[in-house]
Amino acid sequence: MTQIAADPSLPLSPHDHRSCASDALAHAEAVCESRNKRFTENRRAVLKLLLDDHRALGAYEILRRFDWGGRSRAPVQVYRALDFLESMGLVHRVASSNAYVACYRLAERHGAVLFVCETCGVVMECGELNLQSMMDKLARQSGFTIHSQLLEAVGHCPSCARAAEAVDP
């Protein structure tokens, strides 16, 4: 039986992924509606692809998986959808791999720390209130307005770290 994790944005903890993806999709719909933005079928389809698991996908992989429904491939539609979803805070761009990951933290504005496993590609998103508070304080002091903040750390998830230790004790 799958347990529901206290924080589904931590993909390595057992959780009902179907439920966390469904919640993230419902959140996306609510965010778009509250901001009077259209959540088009293309935007929904791209987000659903990113919600398939907790790994980042590059634009080319999204293009490959995208269901064009008999239409001719139009990469610009996928890129526009990604830009829109990122601007709405529904996906994060993982700079180290030039890829995108769905956001599972269902807050309007939040700081995020992404832990990216360079072996298996899993991405864990953790919210850190102290980091967000510090960034807000520094922004106020400098007169800067923050629209989004993201810190990215690349390394190994616990599973890949254990596997590496077993091979090279």
SEKE-973096 format. One record per residue (C-alpha): residue in three letters; x, y, z. Coordinates in steps of 0.001 Angstrom, whole numbers, plus 500000, padded with zeros to 6 digits. Layout:
N
type / X / Y / Z
ala / X / Y / Z
...
//
This chain:
169
type / X / Y / Z
met / 500000 / 500000 / 500000
thr / 501389 / 503423 / 499031
gln / 501640 / 505900 / 501851
ile / 500920 / 509556 / 501313
ala / 503940 / 511654 / 502205
ala / 503604 / 514788 / 504255
asp / 505358 / 516621 / 501433
pro / 504779 / 515166 / 497936
ser / 507359 / 517550 / 496462
leu / 509917 / 515195 / 497991
pro / 509595 / 512388 / 495458
leu / 511787 / 509916 / 497296
ser / 509325 / 509629 / 500147
pro / 506503 / 507175 / 499451
his / 503399 / 508980 / 498258
asp / 500356 / 508675 / 496059
his / 501831 / 510268 / 492938
arg / 498548 / 510195 / 491045
ser / 497015 / 512304 / 493820
cys / 499904 / 514780 / 493999
ala / 499841 / 515218 / 490193
ser / 496065 / 515671 / 490256
asp / 496381 / 518268 / 493027
ala / 499063 / 520143 / 491067
leu / 496880 / 520159 / 487942
ala / 493858 / 521437 / 489906
his / 496099 / 524110 / 491438
ala / 497256 / 525160 / 487960
glu / 493646 / 525530 / 486832
ala / 492828 / 527631 / 489914
val / 495891 / 529853 / 489469
cys / 495054 / 530528 / 485820
glu / 491426 / 531252 / 486643
ser / 492341 / 533609 / 489506
arg / 494634 / 535575 / 487177
asn / 492195 / 535528 / 484230
lys / 494627 / 533514 / 482117
arg / 493643 / 530736 / 479732
phe / 494778 / 527250 / 480648
thr / 494778 / 525994 / 477060
glu / 494923 / 522350 / 476014
asn / 498569 / 522770 / 474940
arg / 499506 / 524270 / 478319
arg / 497609 / 521506 / 480113
ala / 499256 / 518805 / 477967
val / 502765 / 520133 / 478635
leu / 502096 / 520360 / 482368
lys / 500682 / 516814 / 482396
leu / 503880 / 515549 / 480754
leu / 505928 / 517237 / 483461
leu / 503636 / 515818 / 486136
asp / 504288 / 512235 / 484952
asp / 507094 / 511913 / 487482
his / 509505 / 513980 / 489499
arg / 512178 / 514269 / 486816
ala / 513020 / 517293 / 484743
leu / 512384 / 517087 / 481015
gly / 514163 / 519072 / 478358
ala / 512172 / 520793 / 475643
tyr / 513188 / 518191 / 473047
glu / 511966 / 515353 / 475271
ile / 508671 / 517198 / 475807
leu / 508366 / 517688 / 472044
arg / 508983 / 513970 / 471509
arg / 506327 / 512942 / 474057
phe / 503766 / 515617 / 473175
asp / 500546 / 514291 / 471642
trp / 500104 / 516350 / 468505
gly / 496740 / 514713 / 467803
gly / 497407 / 514418 / 464081
arg / 498527 / 518041 / 463800
ser / 501908 / 518910 / 462352
arg / 504643 / 519405 / 464927
ala / 504925 / 523004 / 466053
pro / 507726 / 523298 / 468624
val / 506882 / 526952 / 469224
gln / 503634 / 525818 / 470899
val / 505562 / 523775 / 473445
tyr / 508039 / 526594 / 474085
arg / 505187 / 529075 / 474563
ala / 503458 / 526691 / 476955
leu / 506670 / 526285 / 478966
asp / 507171 / 530065 / 479120
phe / 503591 / 530527 / 480280
leu / 503766 / 527771 / 482906
glu / 507043 / 529141 / 484246
ser / 505671 / 532696 / 484401
met / 502707 / 531399 / 486413
gly / 505000 / 529577 / 488866
leu / 503687 / 526167 / 487810
val / 507017 / 524815 / 486543
his / 510638 / 525560 / 487323
arg / 513464 / 525708 / 484823
val / 516383 / 523579 / 485958
ala / 519295 / 525657 / 484720
ser / 521954 / 522961 / 485181
ser / 520240 / 520715 / 482622
asn / 518198 / 523280 / 480678
ala / 515085 / 521305 / 481527
tyr / 511773 / 521857 / 483285
val / 510141 / 520269 / 486306
ala / 506574 / 520630 / 487534
cys / 506113 / 522597 / 490741
tyr / 504399 / 520602 / 493456
arg / 504451 / 523319 / 496108
leu / 501010 / 524794 / 495916
ala / 501653 / 528315 / 497213
glu / 501154 / 531507 / 495260
arg / 504741 / 532720 / 495603
his / 507433 / 530694 / 497198
gly / 511142 / 530295 / 497157
ala / 512349 / 526932 / 496081
val / 515455 / 524888 / 496506
leu / 515877 / 522223 / 493841
phe / 518028 / 519197 / 494604
val / 518907 / 517633 / 491244
cys / 520364 / 514130 / 491103
glu / 522949 / 514059 / 488334
thr / 522702 / 510269 / 488086
cys / 518993 / 509410 / 487905
gly / 517630 / 512887 / 487172
val / 515120 / 513043 / 490022
val / 514408 / 516588 / 491190
met / 513326 / 517315 / 494742
glu / 511784 / 520698 / 495429
cys / 512041 / 521915 / 498989
gly / 510622 / 525141 / 500334
glu / 512818 / 526844 / 502858
leu / 511051 / 529570 / 504799
asn / 514262 / 530948 / 506316
leu / 515804 / 531301 / 502856
gln / 512667 / 533016 / 501545
ser / 512592 / 535361 / 504551
met / 516254 / 536209 / 504072
met / 515734 / 536910 / 500353
asp / 512687 / 539090 / 501097
lys / 514650 / 541039 / 503703
leu / 517596 / 541606 / 501353
ala / 515211 / 542660 / 498582
arg / 513446 / 545179 / 500833
gln / 516786 / 546623 / 501954
ser / 517912 / 547101 / 498370
gly / 514533 / 548174 / 496976
phe / 514434 / 545126 / 494716
thr / 511142 / 543427 / 493849
ile / 511354 / 539644 / 493693
his / 509093 / 537829 / 491237
ser / 510601 / 534392 / 491773
gln / 513564 / 532823 / 493478
leu / 515182 / 529489 / 492888
leu / 518304 / 527880 / 494272
glu / 519605 / 524766 / 492557
ala / 521954 / 522151 / 493992
val / 523296 / 519271 / 491895
gly / 524480 / 516059 / 493500
his / 523178 / 512567 / 494239
cys / 519871 / 511452 / 495699
pro / 520108 / 508992 / 498626
ser / 519500 / 505994 / 496384
cys / 522205 / 506924 / 493858
ala / 524621 / 507879 / 496645
arg / 524141 / 504442 / 498272
ala / 524639 / 502722 / 494909
ala / 527853 / 504672 / 494314
glu / 529140 / 503770 / 497798
ala / 528401 / 500085 / 497180
val / 530451 / 500121 / 493973
asp / 533333 / 502175 / 495415
pro / 533557 / 501511 / 499191
//
